[in-house]
Amino acid sequence: MLDDGSVDLFGGIWPFIRRFIVVFLPLWVFLIIYTLGVNVIIASIIAGASASTVVIFEKFKLNQDNSDS
């Protein structure tokens, strides 16, 4: 199912920041690691893994919010 971005308009600024982080965090991680002189393939793997940390953080926060209710 496709995600409709207009639903997030009522959720405040965090949904927009989250989408921005998910899109651009791997790029920044890749650029930083690549400028440190690490191999391109290793830098790509680490950059790809950085996107999953945002998703894991979101799931953790959702579980916390659901358990508080």
N, C-alpha and C positions, 0 to 999 in steps of 0.2 A: 504494500500500500504506500502511496506517495504521501509525503509529509506536506501539509498545507501550512505555509509560513504565516498566513494571516491569522491563524488561531493563536499564535504567540503574541499578538499585538496587545492582548489584555494581561499578559503575564509580566509586564514590566520590561526593564532593559536587559535582564539576565539572559533571556532566550536569544537575543541578538548577539550579545557578547559571546555566548556559548558557541553559536554558529561561526562567529568570526574566529574564535580560538581553534575550533575543530578544523577550519579550512586552512588557516595560516600558520598554526603551530608547527606542523611537520616541515613546512618550508623554512621557517626560521631555524628550527633545530638542524635541518640539513645544511643550511648555509653556515651556521656556526661551527658544526662539526667538520665540514669540508674545509673551512678556512684554517682549522687546526691541523690540517694535513693528513686527515684520516682518509682511507680508501673510499671511493665513491660508493661502492656496494655496501660497505659497512655503515657509512653515513646514511644511506637510504633506508637500511633496515632499522636503524635507531630512530630515524625520523618517522617511519611508519609506526613504530611502537609507541611513539609519543602521542599519537592521535588516540590510541586506545586508552591512555591514562585519563583523558578527559571523559570518555564514555564510562569508565569504571568509577570515576569520581561522581558523575551524575547518578549512576545507579545507587551508589552508596548514600548520596544525599536523599534520593527518593525513598530508599528503605528507611532512613532515619525519620523523614517526614511522615511516612505511613505508620511507623511504630509509635510516634508521639501522639497521633490522633486517637 
